[in-house]
Amino acid sequence: MSTLNSATLNQTRTLLRFATAGSVDDGKSTLVGRLLHDSKSVLVDQLEAVARTSAERGFGGDAGGLDLALLTDGLRAEREQGITIDVAYRYFSTAQRSFILADCPGHVQYTRNMVTGAATADAVVVLIDARKGVLEQTRRHLSVVNLLRVPNVIVAVNKIDLVGFDQKVYEDIVADLHKLTSGMHMSDVHVIPVSALEGDNVVERSTNTDWYTGPTLIELLEELPAIDEIENEKEEFRFPVQLVIRPQGGLAAGLDDAVYRDYRGYAGQISSGVVAVGDKVEILPGHFKTSVVGIDVAGKSVDTAFAPQSVSLRLADEFDVARGALIGAAGTLPEPVNLFEAEVFWLDPRPVEVGARVLVKTGTSTCQAVISQIIGKRNLDTLAIDPADKIEVNDIGHVMIKLAVPQPLEDYRDYRRAGAFLIIQPQDGATLAAGIHTNLQLVNYTI
């Protein structure tokens, strides 16, 4: 297995993807706006527009009279209702690193949007209103975060100013959170008292909470490791082939004429691990074995690449490899299976029942499938699986799925990217659900 050197690891530390979640009116959009405002990541014309709208609404506050939530709530319905409906993505940076932020909605009916925002996050910031403490939506969001195996969890106890910066209120919430997260077997949950409206402990340390000695929110986000930094060192190399490149004319940048004339590249995004020139690899289907002789990134040849880079691999031997094939470190690829258990986050208003024919998309491969059994759906109060005969929108269901053709699937607990999949409606191409593989099996049957 190839490994990353310190210079390559430093590249992965420059970007952190994180999402916010929490119940309605906990102040998620205001917190995001505060991060953007105090990190000086807001354009002048955007700031002026927000200032005008804030003035029209008679908004007060410490940030120069700005309603900071307007920096993220872009839909008209969001501004009129004062809620977040869709996931809003924002980009900002500090001197230490760059960030991609997904501001997720808090309403129960938008749980599917929260799943979308958190699925690829390195960290999730869950907000709690200091006046209300741990709510049902807190349970729901922490359950989703736990199921998605998000490696870094931060709980921001917001509106701490509205309880007079009371240390006991904060400590009581920390105790409730500890009971909840212990039941979910979650560890290393960071808890920070903040005021998004006034800016306490968001970017600048607050003098009002001298009893809190931990980092501010931005300091913690700057220090947390990204998924790629954690997983590339422990996961084997996996590369779903998206496209076979055979140039038709002109010279490829960075390649000499001799290499270019015989060029055959397998393009796609590395889903896990690290690959280097000279590595032995295996290809499914077919169990072909060969080695990597070249790696091209954005027209330049490199010696090493790592997830989630998009690359083109050149192999020592030519095989009949097409979109949907999987290239991995030799001797590590899983045996194809055609029956698996899965946790599914149902995204579509149309419910699903046993016997439904669907498409399952894993990596770049799409396969016909049948929902063979509905085991139940997760009760977010008890975290148990309750019996059910159908799965509806925003439910987290537990199902068995039969595939028409065996596929090399990974257990989500071992491979976060490669262990996820989509369920697609064959008739209209709509995404019905996002899921994670567990309990993989190979059995004899037809569908």
C-alpha positions, 0 to 999 in steps of 0.5 A, spaced: 500 500 500 502 506 498 503 512 503 503 519 503 509 523 505 508 529 509 508 534 503 502 530 500 499 530 507 499 538 508 496 539 501 490 535 504 490 539 510 488 546 506 481 544 505 476 542 510 468 540 508 463 542 513 456 542 514 451 545 519 445 542 522 440 544 528 433 545 530 429 550 527 431 557 529 437 555 533 441 560 529 445 556 523 444 561 518 446 567 523 452 563 525 454 561 518 454 569 516 458 570 522 463 566 520 463 569 513 463 576 516 468 575 521 473 572 517 472 577 511 470 573 506 464 577 504 464 581 498 463 589 498 457 589 494 454 583 497 455 586 504 452 593 502 445 589 499 445 585 506 446 592 510 440 595 505 435 589 507 437 589 514 436 596 515 429 596 511 427 590 516 430 595 522 435 589 524 439 591 530 445 587 532 453 587 534 455 586 526 454 593 524 446 592 524 447 586 519 442 580 519 447 575 518 443 570 516 441 574 509 448 572 507 446 564 506 438 564 506 438 566 498 431 563 496 425 568 497 421 563 501 427 562 506 428 570 507 420 571 508 419 565 513 426 566 516 428 559 515 433 555 511 429 550 506 435 548 501 442 546 503 446 553 501 454 552 500 459 557 501 466 558 500 471 562 505 478 561 507 483 563 513 490 564 513 491 556 515 486 553 510 480 553 506 473 551 507 467 549 503 461 550 508 454 547 507 448 550 511 443 545 512 436 546 514 433 544 520 426 542 519 424 535 520 421 535 512 428 537 510 432 532 513 433 529 506 437 536 505 441 535 511 443 528 509 445 531 502 450 536 506 453 532 511 454 526 506 461 528 504 463 533 510 469 532 514 466 535 520 459 537 522 457 543 527 450 541 530 447 547 533 443 547 540 439 553 543 442 554 550 435 556 552 432 549 549 437 544 550 437 538 547 431 537 542 428 531 538 432 534 532 438 534 535 437 527 536 435 526 529 441 530 526 446 526 531 443 520 529 444 522 521 451 524 523 453 518 526 450 513 521 454 517 516 460 516 520 462 523 519 469 523 523 469 530 526 462 532 530 462 539 534 456 542 538 455 549 538 451 551 544 448 558 541 445 564 544 449 563 550 448 570 551 440 570 552 442 565 558 446 570 561 453 566 559 451 562 565 456 556 566 451 551 569 446 552 563 452 550 558 454 544 563 447 541 563 447 541 556 454 538 556 451 532 561 445 531 556 449 531 550 454 526 553 448 521 555 446 521 548 452 520 544 455 515 549 448 511 547 450 512 540 458 510 541 460 517 539 467 519 541 470 526 541 464 530 540 467 538 541 462 542 545 463 550 544 459 556 547 457 561 542 453 567 540 452 567 533 449 574 533 454 577 538 460 573 535 462 570 542 467 564 541 465 564 533 472 567 531 474 571 536 474 569 544 469 572 548 471 575 555 463 573 557 465 566 558 472 566 562 470 559 564 470 556 558 478 555 556 477 551 549 478 553 542 473 558 538 469 555 533 474 557 527 480 555 531 477 548 532 475 548 524 482 550 522 485 544 527 481 538 525 483 533 520 480 532 514 477 525 511 482 524 506 488 525 511 484 520 516 482 515 511 488 515 505 492 512 510 488 506 512 484 505 506 486 501 500 486 504 493 480 504 490 478 507 483 472 506 479 473 507 472 469 513 469 472 514 462 477 510 457 481 516 454 484 515 447 486 522 444 484 523 437 488 529 435 494 534 438 499 532 443 497 531 450 500 536 455 506 534 459 506 527 455 512 526 449 510 524 442 512 517 443 507 516 450 501 520 446 501 515 440 500 509 444 496 513 450 490 509 453 488 512 460 483 510 465 479 516 467 475 517 474 476 520 481 480 516 486 475 514 492 480 511 497 487 510 498 493 512 495 496 510 488 503 511 485 507 509 479 509 502 479 504 499 484 501 493 482 493 493 481 487 489 480 481 490 475 474 488 476 470 485 473 475 479 470 481 479 476 486 482 471 492 484 474 497 489 472 501 495 474 501 503 474 506 506 469 503 513 469 498 518 473 496 524 469 493 530 473 490 536 469 495 534 463 501 533 468 504 527 469 505 525 477 508 520 481 503 519 486 495 521 487 490 520 492 483 520 494 479 524 492 483 527 486 481 526 479 486 522 475 487 518 469 491 512 470 496 508 465 497 501 466 502 496 463 497 492 460 491 493 455 485 490 457 477 490 455 476 495 461 470 500 460 466 505 465 463 501 471 470 497 472 473 498 479 481 498 479 484 497 486 490 495 490 492 488 488 489 482 492 485 487 496 479 488 492 472 485 495 469 479 491 462 481 488 456 480 491 448 480 489 445 481 496 446 486 501 443 489 507 443 497 507 441 503 511 437 508 506 435 515 507 429 516 503 429 522 499 423 522 494 416 523 496 414 516 493 414 511 498 417 504 497 415 497 498 417 490 498 418 488 490 420 495 488 424 494 482 430 500 482 437 501 479 443 501 484 449 506 482 455 504 486 461 508 484 460 509 476 457 502 475 449 502 475 445 495 476 438 493 476 435 491 483 429 489 487 428 491 494 427 484 497 425 486 504 424 492 508 426 490 515 424 496 518 426 504 519 430 507 525 426 510 531 430 516 532 428 517 539 430 510 541 435 509 535 432 502 534 429 499 528 422 499 528 418 494 524 415 497 517 412 495 511 414 501 507 419 507 507 417 514 506 420 521 505 425 523 510 425 516 513 431 512 515 430 505 513 433 498 513 432 494 507 435 488 503 437 489 496 438 484 490 442 486 484 441 483 478 449 482 477 454 481 482 458 487 484 464 489 488 461 492 494 465 495 500 462 495 507 461 503 509 464 502 516 470 500 512 470 505 506 466 511 507 466 513 499 466 506 496 461 504 501 455 509 499 450 508 493 444 511 490 437 508 489 434 511 482 427 510 479 428 507 472 422 510 469 424 517 470 431 517 473 430 521 479 434 519 485 430 515 490 435 514 496 442 515 498 444 508 502 450 505 505 452 498 504 452 493 510 452 485 511 454 483 504 452 476 501 453 472 494 447 468 493 444 464 487 437 467 485 434 471 479 430 477 478 
